[in-house]
Amino acid sequence: MKYLSLLGALAVIYLVLVRQSPVAAVHQAVVAADAATLSTGPRAPAPSPGSALKQPIDRTHAALQQVQARNGDGEF
């Protein structure tokens, strides 16, 4: 029985605190603010799903080709 009364007391305290919170003022402040754009320039097109998995492999191949060109004869 004491657990039930404790639960009831916590519920009453919660409801009293919720009713005293300034929800309307915060709601007006959030609604009134306009969201600013994050970028001003054009966005690059999103890569297709197939190329997103292939891009790391392409970068690895490009790095290996640079190393081979720098060292000559394919030596690492």
C-alpha positions in Angstrom: 0.0 0.0 0.0 2.9 2.4 0.7 4.2 1.8 -2.8 0.9 2.7 -4.3 0.7 5.9 -2.2 4.3 6.7 -3.2 3.5 6.2 -6.8 0.4 8.4 -6.4 2.4 11.2 -4.7 5.0 11.1 -7.5 2.2 11.4 -10.1 0.7 14.4 -8.4 4.1 16.1 -8.1 4.8 15.4 -11.8 1.5 16.8 -12.8 2.0 20.0 -10.7 5.4 20.5 -12.2 4.2 19.9 -15.7 1.4 22.5 -15.4 3.8 25.1 -14.1 6.3 24.7 -16.9 6.4 27.4 -19.5 5.6 25.2 -22.5 3.7 27.9 -24.4 6.5 30.4 -24.3 9.0 27.9 -25.4 6.7 26.7 -28.2 6.3 30.3 -29.5 10.1 30.8 -29.4 10.8 27.6 -31.3 8.0 28.2 -33.9 9.1 31.9 -34.5 12.7 31.1 -35.3 13.3 30.5 -39.0 15.8 27.8 -39.9 18.8 29.1 -41.7 20.3 27.3 -44.7 23.5 25.5 -43.9 25.2 26.0 -47.3 24.9 28.7 -49.9 26.4 26.9 -52.9 25.0 24.2 -55.0 25.2 20.7 -53.6 27.1 17.9 -55.3 24.8 15.2 -56.6 24.6 12.2 -54.3 26.5 9.1 -55.6 24.4 6.2 -56.7 24.3 3.3 -54.2 26.5 1.1 -56.4 29.3 3.7 -56.7 29.3 4.4 -53.0 30.6 1.0 -52.3 33.1 1.2 -55.2 34.6 4.6 -54.3 37.0 3.3 -51.5 38.3 0.6 -53.9 38.8 3.2 -56.7 40.7 5.4 -54.2 42.9 2.5 -53.3 43.6 1.7 -56.9 44.5 5.3 -57.6 46.9 5.4 -54.6 48.6 2.2 -55.8 49.0 3.6 -59.3 50.6 6.7 -57.9 53.0 4.6 -55.9 53.8 2.5 -58.9 54.4 5.6 -61.0 56.6 7.2 -58.4 58.7 4.0 -57.8 58.7 2.8 -61.4 58.5 -0.8 -62.7 55.6 -1.6 -60.2 57.9 -1.8 -57.2 56.6 -0.9 -53.8 
